[in-house]
Amino acid sequence: MVTSFTKNRRVWICVLMSGVLFLTMTCLSIAGSYYNTMQSVRLSIANQSMKTAAMVAQRIDIAAYEQFLQHPAKDNPAYESIRTQLSQAREQFGILYSYIMQINEDGNGGKVMVVAYPPDRTLPFQIGDPCYVTAEQIAKIRTGQSYYSDIIRDPVYGVYMSAGAPLVGKDGQLLGIVGVDTDMAMVEGIGEEVVRNSTPVFVFHGLFVVVLIVLILGLQRWYRRELKAAVGETEEHYQDELRSVISSIRSIRHDFVNHMQVLYGLIECGYFDKARDYIQSLLKETKLLDLTVRIANPALMVLFHTKWEQAKSKQIVMQFAECPDPFESIPSIDLVKILSNLIDNAIDAAETAEGEKRIRIACRREDKQYIFEVENTGTEISPEQRAQIFTVGYTTKPATQSCARGAGLPIVQAVVSKHAGNIEIVSEHGVTRFTVTLPIK
């Protein structure tokens, strides 16, 4: 009871941590989308505002403005002419304010000379009022460049972004700065829209986590029930393999969440070609694992899944042919004894192969008999070794203090003899194949 409780607790902790991590990554993704969208909109508006400021500067009547500078007053006819030009530009380009300011003599800040603003706004404007412009912006103007500011939130003038371009006289002298202020209230709305549009994605991912938890717990219970019903005694002898399967399921779940997050990020950033390549690589990696799901016998499915994980950890390619027959005429424990020992030997042999490290497993029914094949690359078995290979204690592998050798194949032979079957060994050209044939009773 304590062991079962501990296992269930660990499962719940892993599942909940994965869910929390997945939702956290979703929140970070939404925040990243919000930031990137806001930055893109801001830079787009900034570039457009600088172009607008430059075009407005080109439309200003320089002669009229120079006449206005000689007598900077609102009753000067040149003032109204310049203001009309700024108003026309403001309406044409859809900007909030357009104005001309003069740089202070000390080079710090400026003062407003002429302003055009929406007719529905009443602003306390006077010629010569101070206008905020940084030394860095002034430096750009003096070199003939345009500038833009950050988003400004002012209780009087509203939420806007400023951009400026140099106003140059006929003789090339700098007369001032043409500034345009663009309404940025809509950008705030864009940010809110991004968050609103991301809410369904967040809810979907939350539901996905819940469904994933239910599926994992259900799959875990299904494994226990099917294994107990179909394998019987094998559950006691091969609990390590079952734990390995459950561990691999957790690993698959964890990897799946990571793969989904990577794909979501690639698609969100518009890297559709990279997302397609990523999916193709995933399909290649999961092809062998998908075949194990089509194995009808639950005991063999568990065994093959475990051995596949072991081979993968040693960089050995393990290939499975489909096994649609449930092999009900042979006890599951006998099937596991035969194939587990043959596959273990194949893994040891393939691990020493100098070239391709590969194992192929096939289980099928032909007429009145079952055929099980385990083929591997690696060192060949000589005829002299084949004569002794089923002797208890004999092994072609080096003995170790921690692991007894020479017990696997005698067990296989004992089970095969029990069912009046036979074993055929072919070992040539760097490939060894064991074929077990069992009659169907």
FIROMI-843927 format. One record per residue (C-alpha): residue in three letters; x, y, z; residue number from 1. Coordinates in nm, 2 decimals. Example, Ala and Ser with C-alpha at 12.3 -4.5 7.8 and 13.67 -1.06 7.14 Angstrom:
# FIROMI-843927
ATOM   aa      xx      yy      zz    i
ATOM  ALA    1.23   -0.45    0.78    1
ATOM  SER    1.37   -0.11    0.71    2
# end
This chain:
# FIROMI-843927
ATOM   aa      xx      yy      zz    i
ATOM  MET    0.00    0.00    0.00    1
ATOM  VAL    0.28    0.24    0.09    2
ATOM  THR    0.46    0.16   -0.24    3
ATOM  SER    0.14    0.21   -0.44    4
ATOM  PHE    0.07    0.54   -0.27    5
ATOM  THR    0.42    0.66   -0.33    6
ATOM  LYS    0.40    0.57   -0.70    7
ATOM  ASN    0.07    0.74   -0.74    8
ATOM  ARG    0.20    1.04   -0.56    9
ATOM  ARG    0.50    1.06   -0.78   10
ATOM  VAL    0.28    1.03   -1.09   11
ATOM  TRP    0.06    1.31   -0.97   12
ATOM  ILE    0.36    1.53   -0.89   13
ATOM  CYS    0.51    1.47   -1.23   14
ATOM  VAL    0.18    1.53   -1.41   15
ATOM  LEU    0.10    1.85   -1.22   16
ATOM  MET    0.45    1.99   -1.26   17
ATOM  SER    0.43    1.92   -1.63   18
ATOM  GLY    0.10    2.09   -1.65   19
ATOM  VAL    0.22    2.40   -1.45   20
ATOM  LEU    0.53    2.42   -1.67   21
ATOM  PHE    0.32    2.39   -1.99   22
ATOM  LEU    0.08    2.66   -1.88   23
ATOM  THR    0.37    2.88   -1.77   24
ATOM  MET    0.53    2.85   -2.11   25
ATOM  THR    0.20    2.93   -2.26   26
ATOM  CYS    0.18    3.25   -2.05   27
ATOM  LEU    0.54    3.34   -2.15   28
ATOM  SER    0.45    3.28   -2.52   29
ATOM  ILE    0.15    3.51   -2.49   30
ATOM  ALA    0.36    3.77   -2.32   31
ATOM  GLY    0.62    3.74   -2.59   32
ATOM  SER    0.36    3.77   -2.86   33
ATOM  TYR    0.22    4.09   -2.69   34
ATOM  TYR    0.57    4.24   -2.66   35
ATOM  ASN    0.67    4.15   -3.02   36
ATOM  THR    0.34    4.28   -3.16   37
ATOM  MET    0.37    4.61   -2.96   38
ATOM  GLN    0.73    4.65   -3.08   39
ATOM  SER    0.64    4.58   -3.44   40
ATOM  VAL    0.35    4.83   -3.43   41
ATOM  ARG    0.56    5.09   -3.25   42
ATOM  LEU    0.85    5.06   -3.50   43
ATOM  SER    0.62    5.07   -3.80   44
ATOM  ILE    0.44    5.38   -3.67   45
ATOM  ALA    0.78    5.54   -3.59   46
ATOM  ASN    0.92    5.49   -3.94   47
ATOM  GLN    0.60    5.62   -4.09   48
ATOM  SER    0.60    5.92   -3.86   49
ATOM  MET    0.96    6.01   -3.96   50
ATOM  LYS    0.87    5.99   -4.32   51
ATOM  THR    0.56    6.21   -4.26   52
ATOM  ALA    0.77    6.47   -4.07   53
ATOM  ALA    1.01    6.48   -4.37   54
ATOM  MET    0.73    6.53   -4.62   55
ATOM  VAL    0.57    6.80   -4.41   56
ATOM  ALA    0.90    6.98   -4.39   57
ATOM  GLN    0.93    6.97   -4.77   58
ATOM  ARG    0.58    7.13   -4.81   59
ATOM  ILE    0.65    7.43   -4.58   60
ATOM  ASP    0.68    7.76   -4.76   61
ATOM  ILE    1.04    7.85   -4.65   62
ATOM  ALA    1.01    8.21   -4.76   63
ATOM  ALA    0.69    8.26   -4.55   64
ATOM  TYR    0.85    8.09   -4.25   65
ATOM  GLU    1.16    8.31   -4.27   66
ATOM  GLN    0.93    8.62   -4.29   67
ATOM  PHE    0.75    8.49   -3.98   68
ATOM  LEU    1.08    8.45   -3.79   69
ATOM  GLN    1.15    8.82   -3.85   70
ATOM  HIS    0.83    8.90   -3.66   71
ATOM  PRO    0.72    8.59   -3.46   72
ATOM  ALA    0.36    8.69   -3.37   73
ATOM  LYS    0.01    8.55   -3.44   74
ATOM  ASP   -0.09    8.87   -3.62   75
ATOM  ASN    0.18    8.82   -3.88   76
ATOM  PRO    0.01    8.71   -4.21   77
ATOM  ALA    0.29    8.46   -4.26   78
ATOM  TYR    0.20    8.28   -3.93   79
ATOM  GLU   -0.15    8.20   -4.05   80
ATOM  SER   -0.01    8.08   -4.39   81
ATOM  ILE    0.23    7.84   -4.22   82
ATOM  ARG   -0.04    7.72   -3.98   83
ATOM  THR   -0.27    7.65   -4.27   84
ATOM  GLN    0.00    7.44   -4.44   85
ATOM  LEU    0.05    7.24   -4.12   86
ATOM  SER   -0.33    7.19   -4.08   87
ATOM  GLN   -0.36    7.06   -4.43   88
ATOM  ALA   -0.07    6.82   -4.37   89
ATOM  ARG   -0.22    6.71   -4.04   90
ATOM  GLU   -0.55    6.62   -4.20   91
ATOM  GLN   -0.39    6.46   -4.51   92
ATOM  PHE   -0.16    6.23   -4.31   93
ATOM  GLY   -0.40    6.17   -4.02   94
ATOM  ILE   -0.17    6.28   -3.75   95
ATOM  LEU   -0.26    6.43   -3.41   96
ATOM  TYR   -0.04    6.74   -3.41   97
ATOM  SER    0.19    6.91   -3.66   98
ATOM  TYR    0.42    7.19   -3.56   99
ATOM  ILE    0.74    7.38   -3.61  100
ATOM  MET    0.98    7.44   -3.32  101
ATOM  GLN    1.30    7.63   -3.29  102
ATOM  ILE    1.61    7.49   -3.11  103
ATOM  ASN    1.72    7.68   -2.81  104
ATOM  GLU    2.04    7.87   -2.84  105
ATOM  ASP    2.21    7.65   -2.57  106
ATOM  GLY    2.12    7.34   -2.77  107
ATOM  ASN    1.91    7.19   -2.50  108
ATOM  GLY    1.54    7.17   -2.57  109
ATOM  GLY    1.33    7.39   -2.80  110
ATOM  LYS    1.03    7.62   -2.83  111
ATOM  VAL    0.71    7.60   -3.03  112
ATOM  MET    0.67    7.85   -3.31  113
ATOM  VAL    0.36    7.73   -3.51  114
ATOM  VAL    0.12    7.45   -3.41  115
ATOM  ALA   -0.18    7.28   -3.59  116
ATOM  TYR   -0.41    7.07   -3.38  117
ATOM  PRO   -0.75    6.91   -3.41  118
ATOM  PRO   -1.04    7.16   -3.41  119
ATOM  ASP   -1.21    6.98   -3.12  120
ATOM  ARG   -0.92    7.04   -2.89  121
ATOM  THR   -0.84    7.37   -2.72  122
ATOM  LEU   -0.48    7.40   -2.62  123
ATOM  PRO   -0.32    7.68   -2.42  124
ATOM  PHE   -0.05    7.74   -2.68  125
ATOM  GLN    0.16    8.05   -2.71  126
ATOM  ILE    0.45    8.12   -2.95  127
ATOM  GLY    0.78    8.04   -2.77  128
ATOM  ASP    0.63    7.79   -2.53  129
ATOM  PRO    0.89    7.53   -2.43  130
ATOM  CYS    0.88    7.20   -2.62  131
ATOM  TYR    1.05    6.89   -2.50  132
ATOM  VAL    1.32    6.76   -2.73  133
ATOM  THR    1.64    6.57   -2.62  134
ATOM  ALA    2.00    6.66   -2.69  135
ATOM  GLU    2.03    6.33   -2.88  136
ATOM  GLN    1.73    6.42   -3.10  137
ATOM  ILE    1.87    6.76   -3.17  138
ATOM  ALA    2.21    6.61   -3.26  139
ATOM  LYS    2.03    6.39   -3.53  140
ATOM  ILE    1.85    6.70   -3.66  141
ATOM  ARG    2.17    6.89   -3.70  142
ATOM  THR    2.32    6.61   -3.90  143
ATOM  GLY    2.01    6.61   -4.13  144
ATOM  GLN    1.85    6.30   -3.98  145
ATOM  SER    1.50    6.24   -3.85  146
ATOM  TYR    1.41    6.11   -3.50  147
ATOM  TYR    1.13    5.95   -3.31  148
ATOM  SER    1.04    5.93   -2.94  149
ATOM  ASP    0.90    5.66   -2.71  150
ATOM  ILE    0.53    5.65   -2.65  151
ATOM  ILE    0.44    5.96   -2.44  152
ATOM  ARG    0.14    5.96   -2.20  153
ATOM  ASP    0.04    6.32   -2.12  154
ATOM  PRO   -0.27    6.42   -1.93  155
ATOM  VAL   -0.32    6.72   -2.15  156
ATOM  TYR   -0.20    6.62   -2.50  157
ATOM  GLY   -0.30    6.24   -2.47  158
ATOM  VAL   -0.10    5.93   -2.57  159
ATOM  TYR    0.12    6.00   -2.87  160
ATOM  MET    0.46    5.94   -3.04  161
ATOM  SER    0.66    6.23   -3.16  162
ATOM  ALA    0.88    6.24   -3.47  163
ATOM  GLY    1.08    6.52   -3.62  164
ATOM  ALA    1.27    6.62   -3.93  165
ATOM  PRO    1.50    6.92   -4.00  166
ATOM  LEU    1.35    7.23   -4.16  167
ATOM  VAL    1.62    7.37   -4.39  168
ATOM  GLY    1.64    7.72   -4.54  169
ATOM  LYS    1.71    7.80   -4.90  170
ATOM  ASP    2.08    7.86   -4.82  171
ATOM  GLY    2.10    7.52   -4.64  172
ATOM  GLN    2.08    7.67   -4.29  173
ATOM  LEU    1.88    7.49   -4.02  174
ATOM  LEU    1.57    7.69   -3.95  175
ATOM  GLY    1.41    7.45   -3.70  176
ATOM  ILE    1.24    7.12   -3.66  177
ATOM  VAL    0.91    7.00   -3.81  178
ATOM  GLY    0.74    6.78   -3.56  179
ATOM  VAL    0.45    6.55   -3.59  180
ATOM  ASP    0.27    6.37   -3.31  181
ATOM  THR    0.08    6.05   -3.39  182
ATOM  ASP   -0.20    5.93   -3.18  183
ATOM  MET   -0.10    5.60   -3.01  184
ATOM  ALA   -0.42    5.53   -2.82  185
ATOM  MET   -0.50    5.27   -3.09  186
ATOM  VAL   -0.18    5.08   -3.00  187
ATOM  GLU   -0.31    5.03   -2.65  188
ATOM  GLY   -0.61    4.88   -2.81  189
ATOM  ILE   -0.40    4.65   -3.03  190
ATOM  GLY   -0.22    4.52   -2.72  191
ATOM  GLU   -0.56    4.45   -2.55  192
ATOM  GLU   -0.67    4.27   -2.87  193
ATOM  VAL   -0.36    4.05   -2.87  194
ATOM  VAL   -0.44    3.95   -2.51  195
ATOM  ARG   -0.80    3.88   -2.59  196
ATOM  ASN   -0.71    3.68   -2.89  197
ATOM  SER   -0.47    3.48   -2.68  198
ATOM  THR   -0.73    3.39   -2.42  199
ATOM  PRO   -0.88    3.10   -2.62  200
ATOM  VAL   -0.53    2.96   -2.68  201
ATOM  PHE   -0.46    2.97   -2.31  202
ATOM  VAL   -0.79    2.80   -2.23  203
ATOM  PHE   -0.73    2.54   -2.50  204
ATOM  HIS   -0.38    2.46   -2.36  205
ATOM  GLY   -0.54    2.44   -2.01  206
ATOM  LEU   -0.79    2.19   -2.14  207
ATOM  PHE   -0.52    2.00   -2.32  208
ATOM  VAL   -0.32    1.96   -2.00  209
ATOM  VAL   -0.63    1.83   -1.82  210
ATOM  VAL   -0.70    1.58   -2.11  211
ATOM  LEU   -0.34    1.48   -2.11  212
ATOM  ILE   -0.35    1.40   -1.73  213
ATOM  VAL   -0.67    1.20   -1.77  214
ATOM  LEU   -0.52    1.00   -2.07  215
ATOM  ILE   -0.19    0.93   -1.88  216
ATOM  LEU   -0.37    0.81   -1.57  217
ATOM  GLY   -0.61    0.60   -1.78  218
ATOM  LEU   -0.33    0.46   -1.98  219
ATOM  GLN   -0.14    0.37   -1.66  220
ATOM  ARG   -0.45    0.19   -1.52  221
ATOM  TRP   -0.50    0.01   -1.86  222
ATOM  TYR   -0.15   -0.12   -1.86  223
ATOM  ARG   -0.18   -0.26   -1.51  224
ATOM  ARG   -0.52   -0.43   -1.58  225
ATOM  GLU   -0.42   -0.57   -1.92  226
ATOM  LEU   -0.08   -0.68   -1.80  227
ATOM  LYS   -0.23   -0.86   -1.50  228
ATOM  ALA   -0.49   -1.04   -1.71  229
ATOM  ALA   -0.27   -1.14   -2.00  230
ATOM  VAL    0.07   -1.19   -1.85  231
ATOM  GLY   -0.01   -1.35   -1.52  232
ATOM  GLU    0.31   -1.48   -1.37  233
ATOM  THR    0.52   -1.26   -1.60  234
ATOM  GLU    0.42   -0.95   -1.39  235
ATOM  GLU    0.62   -1.09   -1.10  236
ATOM  HIS    0.93   -1.17   -1.31  237
ATOM  TYR    0.93   -0.86   -1.53  238
ATOM  GLN    0.82   -0.57   -1.31  239
ATOM  ASP    1.14   -0.38   -1.40  240
ATOM  GLU    1.03   -0.37   -1.77  241
ATOM  LEU    0.68   -0.24   -1.67  242
ATOM  ARG    0.83    0.04   -1.47  243
ATOM  SER    1.05    0.12   -1.77  244
ATOM  VAL    0.75    0.14   -1.99  245
ATOM  ILE    0.57    0.38   -1.75  246
ATOM  SER    0.89    0.59   -1.73  247
ATOM  SER    0.90    0.60   -2.10  248
ATOM  ILE    0.54    0.72   -2.12  249
ATOM  ARG    0.62    1.00   -1.88  250
ATOM  SER    0.92    1.08   -2.10  251
ATOM  ILE    0.70    1.08   -2.41  252
ATOM  ARG    0.45    1.31   -2.24  253
ATOM  HIS    0.73    1.55   -2.14  254
ATOM  ASP    0.89    1.55   -2.48  255
ATOM  PHE    0.55    1.59   -2.65  256
ATOM  VAL    0.48    1.91   -2.44  257
ATOM  ASN    0.82    2.04   -2.53  258
ATOM  HIS    0.77    1.96   -2.90  259
ATOM  MET    0.43    2.13   -2.90  260
ATOM  GLN    0.59    2.44   -2.74  261
ATOM  VAL    0.86    2.45   -3.00  262
ATOM  LEU    0.61    2.41   -3.29  263
ATOM  TYR    0.39    2.68   -3.14  264
ATOM  GLY    0.69    2.92   -3.12  265
ATOM  LEU    0.80    2.84   -3.48  266
ATOM  ILE    0.45    2.89   -3.61  267
ATOM  GLU    0.39    3.20   -3.40  268
ATOM  CYS    0.71    3.36   -3.54  269
ATOM  GLY    0.62    3.26   -3.89  270
ATOM  TYR    0.89    3.00   -3.95  271
ATOM  PHE    0.66    2.76   -4.13  272
ATOM  ASP    0.94    2.59   -4.33  273
ATOM  LYS    1.13    2.52   -4.01  274
ATOM  ALA    0.81    2.39   -3.84  275
ATOM  ARG    0.75    2.15   -4.13  276
ATOM  ASP    1.11    2.02   -4.10  277
ATOM  TYR    1.07    1.98   -3.73  278
ATOM  ILE    0.75    1.77   -3.77  279
ATOM  GLN    0.92    1.55   -4.03  280
ATOM  SER    1.20    1.48   -3.80  281
ATOM  LEU    0.95    1.39   -3.52  282
ATOM  LEU    0.77    1.15   -3.76  283
ATOM  LYS    1.09    0.97   -3.84  284
ATOM  GLU    1.18    0.93   -3.48  285
ATOM  THR    0.84    0.80   -3.37  286
ATOM  LYS    0.79    0.56   -3.66  287
ATOM  LEU    0.93    0.26   -3.48  288
ATOM  LEU    0.75    0.34   -3.16  289
ATOM  ASP    0.42    0.35   -3.35  290
ATOM  LEU    0.47   -0.01   -3.47  291
ATOM  THR    0.48   -0.13   -3.11  292
ATOM  VAL    0.13    0.00   -3.06  293
ATOM  ARG    0.01   -0.24   -3.33  294
ATOM  ILE    0.13   -0.55   -3.15  295
ATOM  ALA   -0.17   -0.75   -3.05  296
ATOM  ASN   -0.02   -0.93   -2.75  297
ATOM  PRO    0.00   -0.70   -2.45  298
ATOM  ALA    0.30   -0.88   -2.29  299
ATOM  LEU    0.50   -0.86   -2.61  300
ATOM  MET    0.40   -0.49   -2.65  301
ATOM  VAL    0.54   -0.42   -2.31  302
ATOM  LEU    0.85   -0.62   -2.37  303
ATOM  PHE    0.93   -0.47   -2.71  304
ATOM  HIS    0.87   -0.12   -2.58  305
ATOM  THR    1.12   -0.17   -2.30  306
ATOM  LYS    1.38   -0.33   -2.52  307
ATOM  TRP    1.33   -0.05   -2.78  308
ATOM  GLU    1.42    0.20   -2.51  309
ATOM  GLN    1.73    0.00   -2.41  310
ATOM  ALA    1.85   -0.02   -2.77  311
ATOM  LYS    1.78    0.35   -2.83  312
ATOM  SER    2.00    0.44   -2.52  313
ATOM  LYS    2.28    0.25   -2.68  314
ATOM  GLN    2.23    0.41   -3.03  315
ATOM  ILE    2.11    0.08   -3.17  316
ATOM  VAL    1.83    0.09   -3.44  317
ATOM  MET    1.56   -0.16   -3.34  318
ATOM  GLN    1.31   -0.25   -3.62  319
ATOM  PHE    0.98   -0.42   -3.56  320
ATOM  ALA    0.75   -0.60   -3.81  321
ATOM  GLU    0.38   -0.58   -3.73  322
ATOM  CYS    0.25   -0.86   -3.51  323
ATOM  PRO   -0.13   -0.87   -3.56  324
ATOM  ASP   -0.16   -1.22   -3.41  325
ATOM  PRO   -0.22   -1.24   -3.03  326
ATOM  PHE   -0.03   -1.57   -3.00  327
ATOM  GLU   -0.29   -1.70   -2.76  328
ATOM  SER   -0.18   -2.06   -2.79  329
ATOM  ILE    0.15   -1.99   -2.61  330
ATOM  PRO    0.15   -1.86   -2.25  331
ATOM  SER    0.27   -1.50   -2.23  332
ATOM  ILE    0.54   -1.59   -1.98  333
ATOM  ASP    0.70   -1.83   -2.23  334
ATOM  LEU    0.69   -1.58   -2.51  335
ATOM  VAL    0.86   -1.32   -2.28  336
ATOM  LYS    1.13   -1.58   -2.18  337
ATOM  ILE    1.21   -1.66   -2.54  338
ATOM  LEU    1.21   -1.31   -2.69  339
ATOM  SER    1.36   -1.12   -2.39  340
ATOM  ASN    1.67   -1.35   -2.38  341
ATOM  LEU    1.71   -1.34   -2.76  342
ATOM  ILE    1.67   -0.96   -2.77  343
ATOM  ASP    1.92   -0.91   -2.48  344
ATOM  ASN    2.18   -1.12   -2.66  345
ATOM  ALA    2.11   -0.92   -2.98  346
ATOM  ILE    2.15   -0.59   -2.80  347
ATOM  ASP    2.49   -0.71   -2.66  348
ATOM  ALA    2.60   -0.83   -3.00  349
ATOM  ALA    2.48   -0.52   -3.19  350
ATOM  GLU    2.65   -0.29   -2.94  351
ATOM  THR    2.99   -0.43   -3.05  352
ATOM  ALA    2.93   -0.40   -3.42  353
ATOM  GLU    3.18   -0.18   -3.59  354
ATOM  GLY    2.95   -0.05   -3.86  355
ATOM  GLU    2.57   -0.04   -3.86  356
ATOM  LYS    2.41   -0.12   -3.52  357
ATOM  ARG    2.08   -0.27   -3.60  358
ATOM  ILE    1.83   -0.53   -3.47  359
ATOM  ARG    1.52   -0.66   -3.65  360
ATOM  ILE    1.24   -0.84   -3.48  361
ATOM  ALA    0.95   -1.02   -3.65  362
ATOM  CYS    0.67   -1.23   -3.50  363
ATOM  ARG    0.41   -1.40   -3.72  364
ATOM  ARG    0.18   -1.69   -3.78  365
ATOM  GLU    0.23   -1.92   -4.08  366
ATOM  ASP   -0.02   -2.20   -4.12  367
ATOM  LYS    0.00   -2.41   -3.80  368
ATOM  GLN    0.30   -2.26   -3.64  369
ATOM  TYR    0.43   -1.94   -3.49  370
ATOM  ILE    0.76   -1.80   -3.61  371
ATOM  PHE    0.98   -1.55   -3.41  372
ATOM  GLU    1.29   -1.40   -3.56  373
ATOM  VAL    1.55   -1.19   -3.40  374
ATOM  GLU    1.83   -1.06   -3.63  375
ATOM  ASN    2.12   -0.84   -3.54  376
ATOM  THR    2.44   -0.70   -3.67  377
ATOM  GLY    2.77   -0.77   -3.49  378
ATOM  THR    3.03   -1.05   -3.44  379
ATOM  GLU    2.93   -1.37   -3.61  380
ATOM  ILE    2.88   -1.70   -3.42  381
ATOM  SER    3.12   -1.96   -3.55  382
ATOM  PRO    3.01   -2.32   -3.61  383
ATOM  GLU    3.21   -2.44   -3.31  384
ATOM  GLN    3.03   -2.19   -3.09  385
ATOM  ARG    2.69   -2.29   -3.22  386
ATOM  ALA    2.76   -2.65   -3.10  387
ATOM  GLN    2.80   -2.53   -2.74  388
ATOM  ILE    2.59   -2.22   -2.74  389
ATOM  PHE    2.29   -2.38   -2.56  390
ATOM  THR    2.51   -2.53   -2.29  391
ATOM  VAL    2.45   -2.39   -1.94  392
ATOM  GLY    2.73   -2.16   -1.84  393
ATOM  TYR    2.88   -2.13   -2.19  394
ATOM  THR    2.90   -1.78   -2.33  395
ATOM  THR    3.08   -1.59   -2.61  396
ATOM  LYS    3.08   -1.28   -2.40  397
ATOM  PRO    3.34   -1.19   -2.13  398
ATOM  ALA    3.23   -1.29   -1.78  399
ATOM  THR    3.19   -1.02   -1.51  400
ATOM  GLN    3.17   -1.05   -1.13  401
ATOM  SER    2.84   -0.87   -1.12  402
ATOM  CYS    2.66   -1.06   -1.39  403
ATOM  ALA    2.63   -1.43   -1.46  404
ATOM  ARG    2.67   -1.54   -1.82  405
ATOM  GLY    2.55   -1.83   -2.03  406
ATOM  ALA    2.20   -1.87   -1.88  407
ATOM  GLY    1.98   -1.70   -2.15  408
ATOM  LEU    2.00   -1.93   -2.44  409
ATOM  PRO    1.95   -2.25   -2.23  410
ATOM  ILE    1.63   -2.10   -2.10  411
ATOM  VAL    1.52   -2.03   -2.45  412
ATOM  GLN    1.59   -2.39   -2.56  413
ATOM  ALA    1.41   -2.52   -2.25  414
ATOM  VAL    1.09   -2.33   -2.34  415
ATOM  VAL    1.12   -2.42   -2.71  416
ATOM  SER    1.16   -2.79   -2.62  417
ATOM  LYS    0.86   -2.76   -2.39  418
ATOM  HIS    0.64   -2.66   -2.68  419
ATOM  ALA    0.80   -2.91   -2.92  420
ATOM  GLY    0.95   -2.64   -3.14  421
ATOM  ASN    1.30   -2.58   -3.28  422
ATOM  ILE    1.56   -2.31   -3.31  423
ATOM  GLU    1.75   -2.22   -3.63  424
ATOM  ILE    2.07   -2.01   -3.62  425
ATOM  VAL    2.22   -1.83   -3.93  426
ATOM  SER    2.53   -1.62   -3.88  427
ATOM  GLU    2.72   -1.49   -4.18  428
ATOM  HIS    2.83   -1.16   -4.34  429
ATOM  GLY    2.82   -0.98   -4.01  430
ATOM  VAL    2.45   -1.06   -3.95  431
ATOM  THR    2.32   -1.32   -3.70  432
ATOM  ARG    1.96   -1.44   -3.70  433
ATOM  PHE    1.78   -1.67   -3.45  434
ATOM  THR    1.45   -1.82   -3.58  435
ATOM  VAL    1.22   -1.99   -3.33  436
ATOM  THR    0.94   -2.20   -3.46  437
ATOM  LEU    0.66   -2.32   -3.23  438
ATOM  PRO    0.37   -2.54   -3.34  439
ATOM  ILE    0.02   -2.43   -3.27  440
ATOM  LYS   -0.17   -2.68   -3.06  441
# end
